[in-house]
Amino acid sequence: MHEQLTLRSAKFKVQYICVMAVPPFQRARNRGYYGLDKATEGEWNGPFSFIQGADIQFGMIAKFVPEEAKRGWQKEIELTRTAVAAVNKMKPRPRFFIVCGDLVHAFPGTKNREEQEKDFKKEFKDLDSEIPLVCVCGNHDIGNTPTRQTVANYVDKFGDDYFSFWVGGVKFIVLNSQFYEDPSQVMELKEKQDQWLDEQLAEDSKCKHMVIFQHTPWFLKNPEEKHLKNLNMENDLRLRMLEKFRNAGVRAIFCGHYHRNGGGFYGNMEEVITCAMGYTKAQSGLRVVRVYENTIKHGMDDIPETLCLSEAST
Ligand SMILES: [Zn+2]
C-alpha cells in the first residue's frame, strides 16, 4: 500500500514537472495540446465549463476611439486583467480558456507587433496555472493573405495554428480559418490542414461531443446569406464545409472576428459568434460555455464566481 502511494505520488510529481517544463505558449504542438489528450481526457466525468473569448486584439481600441489614441493598448491590457481576474475566481474552475483569434491588432511585420505580442503573453500569464490558455490564430495574427513565414512565426510564438485536444470526453478541433479565406500563398499548408481535418472528422473517437473553434465564421446569421468579403466565407465552400461538419456529428462551431455576437443553426449544428473581448460597438465580454452530456449551453452574462453546472439549471 505504502509503496503504491509512493509510486503514485512519484508519478504525479513527474507529470507536474513535465507540465511546468512546457511554457504556456508552447503547449499546442504536434497537432495536439500538451496534457489535454485522449489518453488523459477521453472519458466523460460529468458536466464542465470553459471560457471563450475572441478579438482582444491589443492595439485596436487606440485606432478607433479618439480618447484612447495616445494610450497604446492600455485599454486592452485593462480589459484582459479584468477578464483574467474574473475567470481565476470561478468555482468550479473552467477547464480551459480559449481566445478565438486576433490576439493582436498589428499585422505581421508592422509597427508595434512584437510589443503587442509580448504584452498579450505577459497579461495572460496571470491566468490560473490550472486553467490552460488555448490560442486560435486570426487574420490579424497571420495576415489576410498568410505566407509560410507569417504562419511559421505564429507557430513559433503561440503554438500550432491547427490542432485538436480533449477535455472530459469531448473532442475539440481548432482550425486555421485563414486557409479558407485566402490560401493563395500557402496552398500546400491549406491542403495539409484539409487532409488532417478529414482524418480528425473520420476518426471513430467515441467522443461525447465534437466542437470546432476558428476565427472567421462561416456565416454571420444564416447559412444561406450572401458572401461578404472578409466577414464570412464564400457560399459554395461554406455549404460544403457545414455539410461535412454536420455529417461528422459536430455539435457546435465557436468563432469570433465579427466584434459582435452572431451565428445561427445549420440543421441542429450551431455556429456561435462571440463578441470581442476588446474593441466593439456592442458590449465586450466573454462567453461562458457549459458542457452537458446531451447538450452545450452558453451565454455572455457576467462571469459568475460560482457556476451552477447541475442539469436542472439549464
Ligand atoms: Zn479578425
Boltz pocket constraint, residues with backbone or C-beta under 6 A from the ligand:
constraints:
  - pocket:
      binder: B
      contacts: [[A, 101], [A, 102], [A, 138], [A, 139], [A, 140], [A, 215], [A, 257], [A, 258]]
      max_distance: 6.0
